[in-house]
């Protein structure tokens, strides 16, 4: 039970990181577009 809760938390955290990473990539590309 406790382990399952921790795993769910870890998975949610991983999903959050993936989302932030994708956002960062989009922002970086937009920034590159402004600079060129």
MIBA-811350 format. One record per residue (C-alpha): residue number from 1; x, y, z. Coordinates in Angstrom, 3 decimals. Layout:
N
nr / east / north / up
NUM / X / Y / Z .
...
END
This chain:
36
nr / east / north / up
1 / 0.000 / 0.000 / 0.000 .
2 / 2.676 / 2.487 / 1.052 .
3 / 4.957 / 1.400 / -1.776 .
4 / 2.160 / 1.807 / -4.323 .
5 / 1.549 / 5.337 / -3.067 .
6 / 5.225 / 6.202 / -3.438 .
7 / 5.290 / 4.747 / -6.953 .
8 / 2.238 / 6.776 / -7.962 .
9 / 3.913 / 9.897 / -6.601 .
10 / 7.092 / 9.118 / -8.530 .
11 / 5.128 / 8.577 / -11.737 .
12 / 3.242 / 11.842 / -11.298 .
13 / 6.547 / 13.622 / -10.705 .
14 / 8.065 / 12.047 / -13.820 .
15 / 5.063 / 13.156 / -15.887 .
16 / 5.421 / 16.687 / -14.509 .
17 / 9.110 / 16.767 / -15.423 .
18 / 8.330 / 15.539 / -18.946 .
19 / 5.731 / 18.285 / -19.338 .
20 / 8.076 / 20.988 / -18.073 .
21 / 10.816 / 19.676 / -20.343 .
22 / 8.499 / 19.915 / -23.357 .
23 / 7.479 / 23.453 / -22.344 .
24 / 11.130 / 24.427 / -22.008 .
25 / 11.907 / 23.050 / -25.464 .
26 / 9.024 / 25.043 / -26.961 .
27 / 10.153 / 28.221 / -25.208 .
28 / 13.744 / 27.683 / -26.343 .
29 / 12.620 / 27.243 / -29.951 .
30 / 10.467 / 30.372 / -29.776 .
31 / 13.412 / 32.284 / -28.293 .
32 / 15.690 / 31.012 / -31.071 .
33 / 13.124 / 32.245 / -33.577 .
34 / 13.198 / 35.724 / -32.028 .
35 / 16.993 / 35.923 / -32.065 .
36 / 17.457 / 34.922 / -35.705 .
END
